[in-house]
């Protein structure tokens, strides 16, 4: 070996030795802290029952301060105002809840949907659809409902928005099984389903959510949670919608099941009917969420 070749080889050896002392590059997400792998959480239904009656701008400042990623908006009114308040605070609009009517002689959906769809272009917003107007869970309505929902999906096609079938007590789509049945018939890439803990607790006495989550998983794009009791025979939501950390329902076990079935979409924090100063119960819920996030560790 020539003197020049020997110097080159010695250089290679030194470079390899140095490389061995450096930390190995990590793949995206590998060994990242649980917080980075846990779903984003956003509250919704925070407007109506806040004793402070905060404006959108005040809500955004509060959410930013408490550590929330964004918020859900109810209805198609004032969406531009909501977007500005969130943009100014560096927060995201996760969802817009709207109604769809499948009953006879009713306007199927608000014609402003197309205007709002244009407003949220490029933001990845989900439209949570409460499908009303007929007897809950009646499959005879399926063909008519599918026709209406296909119209909404056609309007959404080519955008980054998603349509979620939102099970709600008393609605035609009342159960997660209804949402899955209709979503399967639609078979549209724009349409998924949402699992809502409080409404499931109200309509399903079994308390066996795992097979439902597994059934919904291919189209499960959002989940809502809250503190709750396991059972409440009285009407109303006082026991089925509480801040996180309240109630006897095992939320940690529920989140662990979400992890096990492979769910990694957003988590909505249901706040409907929780009175008082909204900041107080949102702060309590965020404190509990930070203890629950490790349920998503070691996936």
C-alpha positions in Angstrom: 0.0 0.0 0.0 1.4 3.4 -0.9 1.9 6.1 1.7 -1.0 8.1 0.1 -3.3 5.1 0.3 -2.4 4.5 4.0 -3.2 8.1 4.9 -6.6 7.8 3.2 -7.4 4.6 5.0 -6.4 6.1 8.3 -8.7 9.1 7.5 -11.6 6.7 6.9 -11.0 4.9 10.2 -10.9 8.2 12.1 -14.2 9.3 10.5 -15.9 6.0 11.4 -14.7 6.2 14.9 -16.1 9.7 15.3 -19.4 8.6 13.8 -19.7 5.9 16.3 -19.5 8.4 19.1 -22.4 10.5 17.7 -26.1 9.8 18.6 -28.0 7.9 16.0 -30.6 9.8 14.1 -34.1 8.9 15.1 -37.0 8.2 12.8 -39.9 10.6 13.1 -41.9 9.8 16.2 -39.4 7.2 17.5 -38.9 7.4 21.2 -40.8 10.7 21.3 -42.5 11.7 24.5 -46.1 10.5 25.1 -47.4 14.0 24.5 -46.2 14.1 20.9 -47.9 10.8 20.1 -51.1 11.4 22.0 -54.1 12.9 20.1 -54.7 16.6 20.0 -57.5 17.7 22.3 -59.9 20.5 21.7 -63.0 21.6 23.7 -66.4 22.3 22.1 -69.8 23.6 23.3 -68.0 26.2 25.4 -70.1 29.2 24.4 -73.5 28.7 25.8 -72.9 28.1 29.5 -69.9 30.3 30.3 -70.9 32.6 33.1 -68.3 35.1 31.8 -69.8 35.2 28.3 -66.4 35.5 26.6 -66.0 36.7 23.1 -64.3 34.5 20.5 -61.1 36.5 21.0 -61.3 36.0 24.8 -62.0 32.3 24.3 -58.9 31.9 22.1 -56.7 33.7 24.6 -58.0 31.5 27.3 -57.5 28.3 25.3 -54.0 29.3 24.4 -53.1 30.0 28.0 -54.5 26.7 29.2 -52.7 24.7 26.6 -55.4 23.6 24.2 -54.7 23.1 20.5 -57.9 24.7 19.3 -61.6 24.5 19.5 -64.8 23.3 17.9 -67.5 25.7 16.6 -71.2 25.1 16.8 -73.3 26.0 13.7 -72.5 28.0 10.5 -72.9 31.5 12.0 -69.8 33.7 12.6 -67.3 31.2 11.3 -65.1 34.0 9.8 -65.0 35.7 13.2 -64.1 32.4 14.8 -61.3 31.8 12.3 -59.8 35.2 12.8 -59.7 34.8 16.6 -58.0 31.5 16.3 -55.5 32.6 13.7 -54.5 35.5 15.8 -53.8 33.1 18.7 -52.1 30.5 16.6 -54.9 27.9 17.3 -56.8 25.5 15.0 -60.4 25.2 14.2 -61.0 21.4 14.5 -64.7 21.0 13.9 -67.9 22.8 12.9 -71.1 21.1 14.1 -74.1 21.4 11.8 -77.5 19.7 11.3 -78.7 17.7 8.4 -82.4 17.0 8.0 -83.7 13.8 6.5 -87.4 14.3 7.3 -90.0 15.1 4.7 -90.5 18.6 3.4 -87.5 20.0 5.2 -84.5 21.7 3.8 -81.7 19.0 4.0 -78.9 21.4 5.0 -78.0 25.0 5.4 -77.2 26.5 2.0 -74.4 28.4 3.6 -72.4 25.2 3.8 -70.7 25.9 0.5 -69.7 29.4 1.7 -68.3 28.0 5.0 -66.5 25.3 3.1 -64.7 27.9 1.1 -63.8 29.8 4.2 -62.1 26.8 5.8 -60.3 25.7 2.7 -56.8 24.3 3.5 -57.5 24.0 7.2 -58.5 20.3 7.5 -61.7 21.1 9.3 -64.2 18.4 10.2 -67.9 19.0 9.8 -69.7 17.0 12.5 -73.2 16.2 11.1 -76.2 15.8 13.4 -78.6 13.9 11.2 -82.1 14.6 12.4 -85.8 14.5 11.3 -86.8 10.8 11.6 -87.2 8.0 14.1 -83.8 7.2 15.6 -82.0 4.3 14.0 -84.7 3.6 11.4 -83.0 1.8 8.5 -86.0 2.5 6.2 -84.7 6.0 5.9 -81.2 4.9 4.7 -81.8 5.5 0.9 -83.1 9.0 1.4 -80.4 9.9 3.9 -77.7 8.5 1.7 -78.9 10.6 -1.2 -78.7 13.8 0.9 -75.4 12.9 2.4 -74.0 12.2 -1.1 -74.9 15.7 -2.1 -72.8 17.0 0.9 -70.0 14.7 0.0 -70.1 15.9 -3.6 -69.7 19.5 -2.4 -66.8 18.4 -0.1 -65.0 16.4 -2.8 -61.6 17.8 -3.7 -61.2 19.8 -0.5 -59.4 18.8 2.7 -62.6 19.0 4.8 -64.2 15.9 6.2 -67.8 15.0 7.0 -68.4 13.1 10.2 -71.6 11.3 11.1 -72.2 12.3 14.7 -74.4 10.0 16.8 -76.6 12.1 19.1 -79.4 11.2 21.4 -82.8 11.6 19.7 -81.3 12.1 16.2 -81.9 9.7 13.3 -78.2 8.8 13.6 -78.4 8.1 17.3 -75.9 5.3 17.8 -72.4 4.6 16.5 -73.8 1.6 14.8 -76.1 3.8 12.8 -73.2 6.0 11.7 -71.1 3.0 10.6 -74.1 1.5 8.7 -74.7 4.7 6.8 -71.0 5.5 6.2 -70.5 2.0 4.8 -73.4 2.6 2.3 -72.0 5.9 1.3 -68.5 4.5 1.0 -67.1 8.0 0.3 -63.5 9.1 1.2 -65.0 12.4 2.4 -67.2 10.7 5.1 -66.2 9.2 8.4 -67.8 8.7 11.8 -67.4 10.1 15.3 -67.7 8.3 18.6 -69.3 10.5 21.3 -68.9 9.1 24.8 -71.8 10.9 26.5 -74.4 10.0 23.9 -73.1 6.4 23.8 -73.5 6.2 27.6 -77.1 7.5 27.3 -78.3 5.1 24.6 -76.2 1.9 25.1 -76.7 0.0 28.4 -74.1 -2.6 27.7 -71.0 -0.4 28.5 -69.0 -2.6 26.1 -67.4 -0.1 23.8 -64.4 -2.1 22.5 -66.3 -4.0 19.7 -67.9 -0.7 18.6 -64.6 1.1 18.4 -63.1 -1.8 16.5 -66.1 -1.8 14.1 -65.9 1.9 13.6 -62.1 2.1 13.3 -61.7 2.2 9.5 -63.8 5.3 9.4 -63.3 6.6 13.0 -61.9 10.1 12.5 -62.9 11.8 15.8 -63.8 10.9 19.3 -65.3 13.0 22.1 -64.8 12.4 25.8 -65.6 14.0 29.1 -65.8 13.0 32.7 -68.9 10.9 33.4 -70.6 8.5 35.8 -71.0 4.9 34.6 -74.8 5.1 35.0 -77.4 7.7 35.4 -81.1 6.8 35.3 -82.2 10.4 35.4 -82.7 12.4 32.2 -80.3 15.3 31.5 -76.5 15.5 31.2 -75.3 16.5 34.7 -73.8 13.1 35.4 -72.9 12.1 31.8 -71.0 15.4 31.0 -68.6 16.5 33.6 -65.0 17.9 33.5 -62.3 15.3 33.0 -61.4 13.7 36.3 -65.0 13.7 37.6 -67.3 10.8 37.7 -67.0 7.0 38.0 -66.5 6.1 34.3 -63.0 4.7 33.7 -61.7 7.2 31.1 -58.1 5.9 31.4 -59.4 2.5 30.3 -61.3 3.9 27.5 -58.3 5.8 26.2 -56.1 2.7 26.5 -58.7 0.9 24.3 -58.5 3.7 21.7 -54.8 3.2 21.7 -55.1 -0.5 21.3 -57.5 -0.3 18.3 -55.0 2.1 16.7 -56.9 5.4 16.9 -54.8 8.5 16.6 -57.2 11.2 15.5 -58.3 14.3 17.5 -60.1 14.1 20.8 -63.0 16.5 21.4 -63.7 17.6 25.0 -67.5 17.8 25.4 -68.5 20.7 27.5 -72.2 21.1 27.0 -74.1 22.1 30.1 -71.1 22.6 32.3 -71.9 25.9 34.0 -69.9 28.5 35.9 -66.7 30.1 34.6 -65.6 28.0 31.6 -61.9 28.7 32.4 -62.2 26.8 35.7 -63.5 23.5 34.3 -61.3 23.7 31.2 -58.3 24.2 33.5 -59.3 21.2 35.6 -59.8 19.1 32.4 -56.5 20.0 31.0 -54.7 19.1 34.2 -56.4 15.7 34.1 -55.6 15.3 30.4 -51.9 15.8 31.1 -52.1 12.8 33.5 -54.1 10.7 31.0 -51.7 11.3 28.0 -49.3 8.5 29.1 -52.1 6.1 28.1 -50.8 6.6 24.6 -47.2 5.8 25.5 -45.4 2.7 24.2 -47.7 2.2 21.2 
